[in-house]
Amino acid sequence: MDMFLYYLKLSKHNLKRHKLFFILMITTLAVGVAVLLANLAILKVMSSDPIPEKSDKIFSVNMTTWPEKNDNNSEPLHILRYRDAMHILKSDIPTYSLAHYASQVYTRNVESKSLTRFSAETRATTSDFFELTNAPFEFGGTWTNENANDIVIGADLNQKLFAGVNSIGKSVEIGKQVFRVVGVLKPWSLKPLFYHATERRAFNQTDDLYAPVETALTNNWGISARTSSTERFKDASDTRDKNVFYMQAFVQLDNAQQKAQFQNYLDSYSQSLKDAGEHPFPINNKLYDVNQWLDKNKVVDQKILAFAFATVLFLAVCIFNASSLLLARYHSAKFETGLRRAVGASKKHVFYQGAVESLIIGSCCAALALILGWLFLKFSLTLFPYLSDSASFDSGLVIMGICIALVTSFLSSLYPLIQASNSSLSAQLK
């Protein structure tokens, strides 16, 4: 311990004597680490598992039911017709199953004196949505009737409409209809938003309002998502008996037996349609678990991956430059090293003292890198605005940044330290 304190004192003395040199070295390393950290923050949120407790049990349903033969729709589609989605919901094989489509409505507290309406990102879905996605309720629960004028609202919308209080039983006006609030969610985030990972929506906020899909269709709530059709339709309610593909379906299958049974259920349905001449394609239904579904939709931006590789190379260049600076510094101080060796310091002592010096440099580098990394992240998010609410410096990334800074400092010091400690004493004193 005494020797460590001595090395620490000697290192502080050297740092004071060569302030500009060490400031340049620390800044060089800190910039390299900061750029890497900013990139890792974005990459981390892009590649994270949104529901790790059961991501291998939740599956996106993709089916071959397109009625016309063309190459564009020969692969299984993640968007389904109303009747395809309802067939999935009829099965008792999945633990939970949901069908949904995205919409947008304008809402108003019926009891409010203000006529202001608040826009609400809406999910027309089924009651199993909340169990399947592990959505946390603050008040109440889901609806029990798929045709009722019941809704569940998110925490933000509850704050806008009802000042955040328990609003169960309160009335909300949507269009010309009045709906009853039966549930209020806690602040909730899914990153990425696996149940709507398509159309660059993977990093959207969770929805403001949830309503039974039958109620949404009956009230002609618009479809705010990809829609493909072989027939003309007037409005949302007109899609029930037509070849309009817009719904998405997810199921929870807790074991391999359930998955095999449900796969057979889908294939039998597609085969029955094919036998009736309703679609011309080979049976090729697919079930993708959450992470497979995110990979299929290329949620991780390829530009981010390319930039991550570039930042690693940039950090390597920073380490090389810092190492060159330190090597020049040790070369200029070889007479001082020779005197230390002459009065009894061994090669090991010289190396240990340099290692303590690199520890101080690494600590300073870590502090500066975290500040610069946060600034670089804010700048990077201007290039990827859809991640602005997702990417941040969490505790894990801060610890990682400190470790990277310490390791890079030691790596940049390693070769100069070996050279300094292994040089012959006679050459140093000549």
C-alpha positions as CSV (number, residue, x, y, z in Angstrom):
1,M,0.0,0.0,0.0
2,D,2.9,2.3,0.8
3,M,4.4,1.7,-2.6
4,F,1.1,2.4,-4.3
5,L,0.8,5.7,-2.5
6,Y,4.4,6.5,-3.5
7,Y,3.6,5.7,-7.1
8,L,0.5,7.8,-6.9
9,K,2.4,10.8,-5.5
10,L,5.1,10.4,-8.2
11,S,2.4,10.1,-11.0
12,K,0.7,13.3,-9.8
13,H,4.0,15.1,-9.8
14,N,4.7,14.0,-13.4
15,L,1.2,15.0,-14.5
16,K,1.7,18.5,-13.0
17,R,5.1,18.9,-14.7
18,H,3.7,17.9,-18.1
19,K,0.2,19.3,-18.1
20,L,-0.2,20.1,-21.7
21,F,1.2,16.7,-22.8
22,F,-1.2,14.8,-20.6
23,I,-4.2,17.0,-21.5
24,L,-3.5,16.2,-25.1
25,M,-3.3,12.5,-24.4
26,I,-6.4,12.4,-22.2
27,T,-8.4,14.4,-24.8
28,T,-7.3,12.1,-27.6
29,L,-8.4,9.0,-25.8
30,A,-11.6,10.6,-24.4
31,V,-12.8,11.6,-27.9
32,G,-12.3,8.0,-29.1
33,V,-14.1,6.5,-26.2
34,A,-16.9,9.1,-26.3
35,V,-17.7,8.5,-30.0
36,L,-17.8,4.7,-29.3
37,L,-20.1,5.2,-26.3
38,A,-22.5,7.4,-28.2
39,N,-22.7,4.7,-30.9
40,L,-23.1,1.9,-28.3
41,A,-26.0,3.8,-26.7
42,I,-27.9,3.9,-30.0
43,L,-26.9,0.3,-30.9
44,K,-28.0,-0.9,-27.5
45,V,-31.6,0.4,-27.7
46,M,-31.9,-0.9,-31.3
47,S,-30.7,-4.4,-30.5
48,S,-32.4,-4.8,-27.1
49,D,-34.9,-7.5,-26.3
50,P,-38.2,-5.6,-25.5
51,I,-39.8,-8.4,-23.5
52,P,-36.9,-10.8,-22.4
53,E,-39.1,-12.7,-19.9
54,K,-41.0,-14.4,-22.8
55,S,-39.6,-13.1,-26.1
56,D,-39.1,-16.7,-27.3
57,K,-42.7,-17.5,-26.6
58,I,-44.4,-14.7,-28.5
59,F,-44.8,-15.1,-32.2
60,S,-45.8,-12.9,-35.2
61,V,-48.2,-14.8,-37.5
62,N,-47.3,-14.6,-41.2
63,M,-49.6,-16.4,-43.6
64,T,-50.0,-17.2,-47.3
65,T,-53.6,-16.2,-48.1
66,W,-53.2,-13.6,-50.8
67,P,-55.9,-14.4,-53.4
68,E,-54.1,-13.4,-56.6
69,K,-51.0,-14.9,-58.1
70,N,-48.1,-12.4,-58.2
71,D,-44.5,-12.4,-57.2
72,N,-44.8,-9.5,-54.7
73,N,-47.1,-11.5,-52.3
74,S,-45.7,-15.0,-52.8
75,E,-44.0,-14.9,-49.4
76,P,-46.1,-15.1,-46.2
77,L,-47.6,-11.7,-45.2
78,H,-47.6,-10.2,-41.8
79,I,-50.7,-8.2,-42.6
80,L,-53.9,-10.3,-42.6
81,R,-57.5,-10.0,-43.6
82,Y,-60.2,-9.6,-40.9
83,R,-61.4,-13.1,-41.4
84,D,-57.9,-14.5,-41.2
85,A,-57.3,-12.7,-38.0
86,M,-60.6,-13.9,-36.5
87,H,-59.7,-17.5,-37.4
88,I,-56.5,-17.1,-35.4
89,L,-58.5,-15.7,-32.5
90,K,-60.9,-18.7,-32.5
91,S,-58.1,-21.1,-31.7
92,D,-57.8,-22.2,-28.1
93,I,-54.2,-23.5,-28.7
94,P,-52.3,-20.3,-27.8
95,T,-52.1,-19.1,-24.2
96,Y,-52.9,-15.6,-25.5
97,S,-53.7,-14.3,-29.0
98,L,-54.3,-10.9,-30.3
99,A,-55.1,-9.1,-33.6
100,H,-54.7,-5.4,-34.0
101,Y,-54.4,-2.5,-36.3
102,A,-53.1,1.1,-35.8
103,S,-55.4,4.1,-35.9
104,Q,-55.6,7.6,-34.6
105,V,-58.5,9.4,-32.9
106,Y,-59.2,12.7,-31.2
107,T,-60.4,12.5,-27.6
108,R,-62.1,14.8,-25.1
109,N,-63.1,14.5,-21.5
110,V,-66.9,14.6,-21.6
111,E,-67.1,16.5,-18.3
112,S,-64.5,19.1,-19.3
113,K,-65.7,22.6,-20.0
114,S,-63.0,22.9,-22.6
115,L,-63.7,21.8,-26.2
116,T,-60.1,21.0,-26.7
117,R,-59.5,17.5,-28.2
118,F,-56.3,15.6,-27.8
119,S,-54.9,13.4,-30.5
120,A,-54.3,9.8,-29.4
121,E,-52.3,7.2,-31.1
122,T,-54.7,4.3,-31.0
123,R,-54.4,0.5,-31.0
124,A,-57.6,-1.3,-32.1
125,T,-57.0,-4.8,-30.6
126,T,-58.3,-7.6,-28.5
127,S,-58.3,-8.0,-24.7
128,D,-55.4,-10.5,-24.7
129,F,-53.1,-7.7,-25.9
130,F,-52.3,-6.6,-22.3
131,E,-51.5,-10.1,-21.0
132,L,-49.4,-10.9,-24.0
133,T,-47.4,-7.7,-23.9
134,N,-47.2,-7.6,-20.1
135,A,-48.7,-4.1,-20.1
136,P,-48.8,-2.8,-16.5
137,F,-52.1,-1.4,-15.2
138,E,-52.2,1.6,-12.8
139,F,-56.0,1.5,-12.4
140,G,-58.7,-1.0,-13.6
141,G,-58.1,-3.6,-16.3
142,T,-59.1,-4.6,-19.8
143,W,-62.5,-4.9,-21.3
144,T,-64.6,-8.0,-21.2
145,N,-66.8,-7.4,-24.2
146,E,-65.2,-7.1,-27.6
147,N,-68.1,-5.1,-28.9
148,A,-68.4,-2.6,-25.9
149,N,-67.6,1.1,-26.0
150,D,-64.9,0.4,-23.4
151,I,-61.3,1.7,-23.7
152,V,-58.0,1.5,-21.9
153,I,-55.8,4.7,-21.9
154,G,-52.1,5.3,-21.4
155,A,-50.6,7.4,-18.6
156,D,-49.9,10.4,-20.8
157,L,-53.4,10.6,-22.1
158,N,-54.8,10.1,-18.6
159,Q,-52.8,13.1,-17.5
160,K,-54.1,15.2,-20.4
161,L,-57.7,14.2,-20.0
162,F,-58.1,13.6,-16.2
163,A,-55.0,15.2,-14.6
164,G,-53.6,11.8,-13.9
165,V,-56.2,10.7,-11.3
166,N,-58.0,7.4,-11.2
167,S,-60.3,7.8,-14.2
168,I,-62.0,4.4,-14.2
169,G,-65.7,4.8,-15.1
170,K,-65.1,8.3,-16.6
171,S,-66.4,9.1,-20.1
172,V,-64.3,10.1,-23.1
173,E,-65.8,11.5,-26.3
174,I,-64.4,10.1,-29.6
175,G,-66.0,11.4,-32.7
176,K,-69.7,11.5,-31.8
177,Q,-69.6,8.5,-29.6
178,V,-69.0,8.3,-25.8
179,F,-66.6,5.6,-24.4
180,R,-66.1,4.4,-20.9
181,V,-62.6,4.2,-19.4
182,V,-62.1,0.7,-17.9
183,G,-58.3,0.7,-17.5
184,V,-55.4,3.1,-17.2
185,L,-51.8,1.9,-17.8
186,K,-48.7,2.9,-15.9
187,P,-46.0,4.7,-17.8
188,W,-44.8,1.9,-20.1
189,S,-42.2,1.5,-22.8
190,L,-41.4,-1.3,-25.2
191,K,-38.1,-0.7,-27.1
192,P,-38.3,-1.8,-29.8
193,L,-42.1,-1.9,-30.2
194,F,-42.2,-5.5,-31.4
195,Y,-45.9,-5.6,-32.0
196,H,-45.5,-2.9,-34.7
197,A,-41.9,-3.3,-35.8
198,T,-42.8,-2.6,-39.5
199,E,-43.0,0.8,-41.3
200,R,-40.2,2.3,-39.2
201,R,-42.4,2.3,-36.1
202,A,-40.2,0.1,-33.9
203,F,-39.1,3.0,-31.8
204,N,-42.4,4.8,-31.5
205,Q,-43.9,5.3,-28.0
206,T,-46.5,2.8,-26.8
207,D,-50.0,3.8,-27.8
208,D,-52.2,6.4,-26.0
209,L,-55.5,4.5,-26.4
210,Y,-56.6,0.9,-26.8
211,A,-60.1,-0.2,-27.9
212,P,-61.8,-3.4,-29.0
213,V,-61.1,-4.0,-32.6
214,E,-64.8,-4.7,-33.3
215,T,-65.8,-1.4,-31.8
216,A,-63.1,0.4,-33.8
217,L,-64.3,-1.1,-37.0
218,T,-68.0,-0.5,-36.2
219,N,-67.1,3.2,-35.6
220,N,-65.0,3.4,-38.8
221,W,-61.8,4.3,-37.1
222,G,-59.2,4.8,-39.9
223,I,-56.4,2.4,-40.6
224,S,-53.1,4.1,-40.0
225,A,-50.8,1.3,-41.2
226,R,-49.8,-0.6,-44.3
227,T,-52.9,-1.8,-46.2
228,S,-53.0,-4.0,-49.3
229,S,-56.3,-4.9,-51.1
230,T,-57.6,-6.6,-54.2
231,E,-61.0,-5.0,-53.8
232,R,-62.3,-1.4,-53.3
233,F,-63.6,-0.6,-49.8
234,K,-65.4,2.4,-48.5
235,D,-64.3,2.5,-44.9
236,A,-62.9,0.4,-42.0
237,S,-66.2,-1.4,-41.3
238,D,-66.4,-2.4,-45.0
239,T,-63.2,-4.5,-44.6
240,R,-64.7,-7.3,-42.6
241,D,-65.9,-9.3,-45.7
242,K,-63.4,-8.2,-48.3
243,N,-59.8,-9.0,-49.3
244,V,-58.2,-6.1,-47.4
245,F,-55.0,-7.0,-45.6
246,Y,-54.1,-4.7,-42.7
247,M,-54.3,-6.5,-39.4
248,Q,-51.4,-8.0,-37.5
249,A,-51.6,-11.0,-35.3
250,F,-49.4,-12.3,-32.4
251,V,-49.8,-15.4,-30.3
252,Q,-48.1,-16.7,-27.1
253,L,-47.1,-20.3,-27.4
254,D,-45.4,-21.5,-24.2
255,N,-43.9,-24.7,-25.5
256,A,-42.8,-26.6,-28.6
257,Q,-46.0,-28.7,-28.5
258,Q,-48.2,-25.7,-28.6
259,K,-46.2,-24.2,-31.4
260,A,-46.4,-27.4,-33.5
261,Q,-50.2,-27.6,-32.9
262,F,-50.7,-24.0,-33.9
263,Q,-48.6,-24.4,-37.0
264,N,-50.8,-27.3,-38.1
265,Y,-53.9,-25.1,-37.3
266,L,-52.6,-22.4,-39.6
267,D,-51.6,-24.8,-42.4
268,S,-54.9,-26.6,-42.3
269,Y,-56.7,-23.2,-42.7
270,S,-54.5,-22.1,-45.6
271,Q,-55.0,-25.5,-47.2
272,S,-58.8,-25.2,-46.9
273,L,-58.6,-21.9,-48.7
274,K,-56.3,-23.3,-51.4
275,D,-58.6,-26.3,-51.9
276,A,-61.5,-23.8,-52.4
277,G,-59.5,-21.9,-55.0
278,E,-59.1,-18.8,-52.8
279,H,-55.3,-18.5,-53.1
280,P,-52.8,-20.0,-55.5
281,F,-49.6,-20.3,-53.4
282,P,-48.0,-23.2,-51.7
283,I,-48.7,-23.5,-48.0
284,N,-45.9,-21.5,-46.3
285,N,-47.1,-20.0,-43.0
286,K,-44.4,-18.7,-40.7
287,L,-44.2,-18.1,-36.9
288,Y,-41.4,-15.6,-35.9
289,D,-40.6,-15.1,-32.3
290,V,-40.0,-11.6,-31.1
291,N,-36.2,-11.4,-31.8
292,Q,-36.5,-13.2,-35.1
293,W,-39.3,-10.7,-36.1
294,L,-37.1,-7.8,-35.2
295,D,-34.2,-9.2,-37.2
296,K,-36.5,-9.9,-40.1
297,N,-37.6,-6.3,-40.1
298,K,-34.0,-5.1,-39.8
299,V,-34.7,-3.0,-36.8
300,V,-31.0,-2.5,-36.3
301,D,-30.1,0.2,-38.8
302,Q,-27.3,-1.0,-41.1
303,K,-25.8,2.6,-41.0
304,I,-25.5,2.2,-37.3
305,L,-23.6,-1.1,-37.6
306,A,-21.2,0.4,-40.2
307,F,-20.7,3.4,-38.0
308,A,-20.0,1.1,-35.0
309,F,-17.2,-0.6,-36.9
310,A,-15.8,2.8,-37.9
311,T,-15.8,4.1,-34.3
312,V,-13.9,1.0,-33.2
313,L,-11.3,1.7,-35.8
314,F,-11.3,5.4,-34.7
315,L,-10.7,4.3,-31.1
316,A,-7.8,2.1,-32.2
317,V,-6.2,5.1,-34.0
318,C,-6.7,7.2,-30.8
319,I,-4.9,4.5,-28.8
320,F,-2.1,4.4,-31.3
321,N,-1.7,8.2,-31.2
322,A,-1.8,8.3,-27.4
323,S,0.8,5.5,-27.3
324,S,3.0,7.5,-29.7
325,L,2.8,10.6,-27.5
326,L,3.6,8.6,-24.3
327,L,6.5,6.8,-26.0
328,A,7.9,10.2,-27.0
329,R,7.4,11.4,-23.4
330,Y,9.2,8.4,-21.9
331,H,12.0,8.8,-24.4
332,S,12.5,12.4,-23.4
333,A,12.5,11.4,-19.7
334,K,15.0,8.5,-20.1
335,F,17.6,10.3,-18.0
336,E,15.1,10.6,-15.2
337,T,14.3,6.9,-15.5
338,G,18.0,6.1,-15.4
339,L,18.5,8.0,-12.2
340,R,15.6,6.1,-10.6
341,R,17.2,2.8,-11.7
342,A,20.6,3.9,-10.4
343,V,19.2,4.6,-6.9
344,G,17.6,1.1,-6.7
345,A,14.3,1.1,-8.7
346,S,13.9,-2.2,-10.5
347,K,12.3,-2.6,-14.0
348,K,9.2,-3.9,-12.2
349,H,9.0,-0.7,-10.1
350,V,9.3,1.5,-13.2
351,F,6.5,-0.5,-14.9
352,Y,4.2,-0.4,-11.8
353,Q,4.7,3.4,-11.4
354,G,3.8,3.8,-15.1
355,A,0.7,1.6,-14.6
356,V,-0.5,3.8,-11.8
357,E,0.0,6.8,-14.0
358,S,-2.1,5.2,-16.7
359,L,-4.8,4.6,-14.1
360,I,-5.0,8.3,-13.3
361,I,-5.0,9.1,-17.0
362,G,-7.8,6.6,-17.5
363,S,-9.9,8.0,-14.7
364,C,-9.6,11.5,-16.2
365,C,-10.3,10.1,-19.6
366,A,-13.4,8.4,-18.3
367,A,-14.8,11.5,-16.8
368,L,-14.2,13.6,-19.9
369,A,-15.4,10.7,-22.2
370,L,-18.8,10.5,-20.4
371,I,-19.4,14.2,-20.9
372,L,-18.3,14.2,-24.5
373,G,-20.2,10.9,-25.1
374,W,-23.4,12.5,-23.9
375,L,-22.9,15.5,-26.2
376,F,-22.1,13.2,-29.2
377,L,-25.2,11.2,-28.4
378,K,-27.4,14.3,-28.6
379,F,-25.8,15.2,-31.9
380,S,-26.2,11.7,-33.3
381,L,-29.9,11.7,-32.4
382,T,-30.4,14.6,-34.7
383,L,-29.5,12.1,-37.5
384,F,-31.8,9.4,-36.1
385,P,-34.8,11.5,-34.6
386,Y,-37.0,8.4,-34.2
387,L,-34.6,7.3,-31.4
388,S,-34.7,10.5,-29.5
389,D,-37.0,9.1,-26.8
390,S,-35.1,5.8,-26.5
391,A,-31.3,6.2,-26.5
392,S,-29.7,7.4,-23.3
393,F,-26.7,6.8,-21.0
394,D,-27.9,4.3,-18.4
395,S,-25.9,3.0,-15.5
396,G,-24.7,0.0,-17.5
397,L,-23.3,2.2,-20.3
398,V,-21.7,4.5,-17.8
399,I,-19.9,1.6,-16.1
400,M,-18.9,0.3,-19.6
401,G,-17.5,3.7,-20.5
402,I,-15.4,3.9,-17.4
403,C,-14.0,0.4,-18.0
404,I,-13.3,1.1,-21.7
405,A,-11.5,4.4,-20.7
406,L,-9.3,2.5,-18.2
407,V,-8.5,-0.3,-20.6
408,T,-7.7,2.1,-23.5
409,S,-5.4,4.1,-21.2
410,F,-3.6,1.0,-20.1
411,L,-3.3,-0.3,-23.7
412,S,-1.9,3.1,-24.9
413,S,0.7,3.0,-22.0
414,L,1.6,-0.7,-22.4
415,Y,4.2,-0.5,-25.2
416,P,5.9,2.7,-23.9
417,L,6.1,1.2,-20.4
418,I,7.7,-2.0,-21.7
419,Q,10.2,0.0,-23.7
420,A,11.0,2.2,-20.7
421,S,11.4,-0.6,-18.2
422,N,13.4,-2.8,-20.4
423,S,16.0,-0.3,-21.6
424,S,19.5,-1.0,-20.3
425,L,20.6,1.0,-17.3
426,S,24.0,1.8,-18.9
427,A,22.4,3.3,-21.9
428,Q,20.2,5.5,-19.8
429,L,23.1,6.8,-17.8
430,K,25.6,7.2,-20.6
